[in-house]
C-alpha cells in the first residue's frame, strides 16, 4: 500500500509541475519541434498475429502522424526523434494512439529512473543529462542507440514504442505487445548507429560527457534548424509518404522474468519477430497550428489492449503509469492554445541549439 501511495504522489506531483510549465508556455512537455500530416491507415489483409476485435484484417482508419525532435528547436543537433500515430483524423479523440521514438532502448525503465532523468537535466547550452549518463550505463546505451545527428529524413528512421502493453486476443491468451514504425517497403533504416558503438558507450564512463554534448556539428551549421521539417514537406509534395506499423508479441508465461517488461531491454527478434500490423500512407501536411494543437494520449486504446498495472515506482510498468498522468497537461496546453493561440515556431534562421523557453 505504501509503495502504491508513493507512486501516486510522484505521478501527481511531477505532472502538476509539468502542467503548470506546459500550460504557461502553451507547449508540449517535449517534442515541440516537429511536423505532422494526415492520411490513411489500413490493417494488413493477411495478419500473422492472433485475431482481436479491433485489429481486423483490411480495416481502415483515417490517421494522423507526427514527427518531432525531443528537446531542441533544432533539427541538426544529436537528438532523439519521434514518430507518433493517431488512428483518427482528429485533434485528440482516437481509438488508439501509439507514441514511438528512435532507438531500441528507453532512457529510463521505471518511474524512479524517469524522475531522476527529468530532475537531473541540468542543461547548459546544448549539454544536458551528463550526471545521469555518469550514473547509469543503461542511460548511455539508450542515448547512443536513440540519438540521430542530422538524419536524412523522418521517413527513413525506425521508431519504437519500448513499453509493453497488454494484448487481448480472441483466443483468451494474455500477451504483451510492442510496436515499431518503419519505412514503407521494409526499407532498411538509415542513420542508425553501429551496435558496437552502442555497446562501447554503455561500458565506457568517459562517453557520458560526449553523449551529454548534443550540439550541431560544424559542418552542419549552414543547414536550417527546420531542415528535417522542410525535407518531409518536400517529400510529401512528390506523393504519399508510406510507412509500415509493426507489432511484436510475447505470450505471457508464469516463468517470465520481470525483465520481460523492462522498456530498456528489447525482445530478441529471433523469438519475438516483428509482424506487419498496418500500412500507413500520409497524403497531406497539417498546418503548424493544427499539429501544435494535437494531443496524443496513452489512454487512447481499444479494449483489445491495456495498460499493465503498476505497484511501485520501481515497477517496470510504472513508466506507463506516469504517462497516464499527462492527460491534464495535454488538456491544459490545449485550453491555453484555444485562448491565446499556438506558440511561435522556430524561424529558419534561428541559431542552432535552441530549446523551448523554460525547458
N, C-alpha and C positions, 0 to 999 in steps of 0.2 A: 504494500500500500504506500509506503514511504517513497519507494522508487518511482511509482507512478505519479505521486504528488510532485516530486522534483522535476520529472519530465514535463508535467502540466505547467508548472511555474515557469520553467525556462522557455517553453514553447510560447506561452502567452507574453512573458516579459520581453523576450527578444523581438517578437513580431510587433509589439507595441512600439518599441524603439524604431524599428524599420518603417512601420506605418506612419509615424509622425514625420520622419525624414522624407519618405517617398511621397506622402501627400503634399508636404510643403513645396517640394521641388516638382511635383506632377510627373515624376519619372518612375520607371520600373526599379525594382530592388537591384537589378543588374541587367546586362544585355540591352542597354539603351541604344547603342549604335547598331543599326541593322536595316533590313529591308524585308518586304513581305509581298505575297501575291495570293491570288485565289485561283481555284481550278477544280479538278475532279479527282476523287479517289475511288478506286474500284478494287474490291476484294477479288483475289485470283479465282479463276474458274475451276481449277482442279487443286483445291487445297491439300497440302500434305500434313495438316495439323488436325487435331481432334475437333469434331464439329461442335459449334456453340450456337446459341440463339441469336447472336449479334453478328459474328463474322461469317455470314452466309455467302456461299460461292456466287460470284458475279454481282453482289450487292454494290450499289454505287452511292457515294456521298458527295455533295459539294464540300469543298475543303478550303482551308487557308493554311499557308505555310510561311513561317517567318525564320529568317536567319539573323544572327546577331554576334557581336563581339562583347565579351563578358564585362570587362572593366573600363575600357577606354573609348574615347571618341576618336579612334584612330585604327584604320584597317591595316596599318603597316607594322604594328607592334607584335611582339611574340606573345600570343594570347590564345585562349580557348575560344572556339567558335561554336555556334549552336544551330540546330535545326529543330523546329517545333511545329507540330502538326495539329490542326483542329479539324475534326470530322464534321465541319459545318462552315458555311459562309456567313459567319456572324461575329459580332464583337466579343461575345463571351459565352453565351449558351451553346452547348455542344454535347453530343452523346459520348465523345471521347476526345481528350487532349493528351498528346504524348510529347514530353519535353526531353530533348536529347542534346548531348554535347560531343565534341571531338574527343578522341582518346578512349581507350578501353578501361581506364581506371578512374574512379571518382576521387576527388581531392580529399574527401572525408568519408567516414564509414559508419559513424554513429552521431547522435546529437551532440555528444560531448566534443568530439573532434570537429564537428561543424562549428560549434560555438568558439572553440579555440582558434579555428581558422578565421572566423568572422571578426573576433575581437583582437586578433593578432595581425591585422593587416599592416599597420604602421607604414603607410605609403609616404615615400619621399620621391617626388618626380615620377619616374616610371619603375621605381623599385618598391616591391611590396612582398610581404609574406616570408621574408628571409628567416625570421625566428621560427616560424612554423616548419619551413623546409629543413632547418638545422635540427629540429626536434624529431621529425618523422621521415625516415627513409621512404615510407609509403607515399608521403606527400611529394617528395622529389620524383618518385616514379610516376605519380599521377601528372605532375606538371610536364615532365619530359614526354609523356605519352600524348597529352592533350594539346600542348602549345603548337600553334602553327604560325610561323613568321612569314608575312606577306604571301599567303597561299594563292594558288592560281585562280580559284573560283569557289564560291559557296556550293556550286553544283558538282564539284569534283571531290568533296570531302565525305567521310563517313561520320555518322553521328550515333551515339549510344545512349540508351536510357539509364543504364547502370543499376538502378534499384529494382529488385524483383517485385512483381505484383502477383496476386492470386489469379489463376486462370481456371475458370469453371466450365468444363465441357459437359456435353450431354451424357457422357458415359459415367459421370459422377466421380471420376478420379480427380483429386486435387493436384494441381500443378502450379509451378511458379513460371512467370513469363518475364522476358526482357525483350527490348525492341532495338532495331538498328535501321537507320535510314541511309541508303547508299545511292550511287548514281544509277540512272536508268541504263538498262542493258547490261547490268552487273559489271560496269567498267571498274577496273581497279582504282583504289584510292590514290590520288596524287598528294604529294607533300607530306605523307605520313613519315614519322621518324623511324629510324632503324631500331629494331628490338635490342641489339647490342648496346646502343646508346641509352635506351631506357633502363636496361639492367645496370649499366655503369652508374647512372645518376642515382639510382636507389642506394647503391653501395658506397658511393663517394661523397662524403660530407662536404667536400670543397665545392661540389656542384650547387650547394644551397645558395650561395651568393650569386652564382652565374644565372641560375633559374629565376632568382628574385628580380634580376635586372631585365626588364621586358622592353626596353627601348627599341625604337626603329633603327635598323642598320643604316649606316651612312649611305650605302649605295641605293637605298630605297627612299631616301628623303625627298627626291623630286616627285614621288608619287603623291597623289591626293590622299588625304585621310579618309576619303569616301571611295577609294578606287574599287573595293570589292562590291559595294552597292552599285556603282556605275557599271561594272563588268556584268553583274547579274541582270541589271536592267537592259543593257545592250544585247545580252544573250536572249532575253525574253522577247525582244523586238524581232528576233530572227525566227521565232517559233516557240512552241511549248517547251518548258524545261521539265524533263522527266526524271523521276526518282522511283526507287523500289523500297517499300517499307517491309522489313523482315522481322521474323519472330524467332525467339529462342526459348525452348521449353525444358523444364525439369520436372519429372514426375516425383512427387513427394514420397519419401520413404522414412520409416522410423529410424533407420540407421544414418540418415543425413547428418553430417557435421554442421554445427552452427554457421560455419564459414560459407555454406552454400548461399546464404543470404547477404554476404558481405559485398557491398556495392563496389568495393575496390578490386575484388578478385573476379576476373571474367571466367565464365564457364568454358571448359575445354570443348572446342568446336568438334573434336573427334567424337565425343559422346553427346554433345549438345549442338548439333549443326543449326545454322541459321536457315530458316524456311521462309520463302516468299509469302507475305501476307497480303500485300496490296500494291498496286501501281498508283503512282501519284503524278498528275500532269498539271503543272501550273501554267496558266494561259494569260493572266492579267496581273499587272502590278497594282498594289494598293497604294493610295496616296500616303504621304507622311502622316497626315492627321489620322487616317484610318488605322494604320499599323501602330501608331502611338496609343490609340485608344483601346486596342485589343487587349484581352486578358486571357491567359492560359492557366487552367486550374487543375490540380491533381485529382480533385474530387469529381471532375467531369469524366465519368467512365460508366460503361454499361454493367448490368448485373452479371455478365459473363466474366467480369474482372472484379478485383477487390484490393483494397489497401490492407496489407498484412498488419496484424495488431502488434503493438509495441508495449513493453513492460517497464523500460527504464531508459535513461539517457545513454546507456552503454549497449543497448539492444541494436542490432543491425537494422531493424525495421524502424527505429526512431527517426531516421532521416525523413522518411515519408510522413511521419507524424509531424515533424517540424514544417514540412512543406504544406501540410493541410492547414496550418495556421495562417498561411499567406492570403487567405480569401479576403480578410478585412483590409490588408494592404492594397490588394488589387482594387477593391471597391472604393477605397479612399482615393487612390490615384485617379480612377475613372471619374469620380464625383468632382474632384478638383479640376480635371480637364474639362468637364462639362461647364463648370463655372468660368474658367479662365483660359480655356483652350490648351492645345498641346504646348509643351516647352519647345524652345528653339532647337533646331538641328545644328550640327557642326557644319560650318561652311567649308567648301572645298579647299580653301587656302588656310584653314586653321592650322596652328602649329602642331607638330607631332607630339604624342604623349599626353594629350589632354584627357581628363576623365570628367564625368558629370559633376557639377558643383556639389560640394558636400559629401562626395563619395571618395 
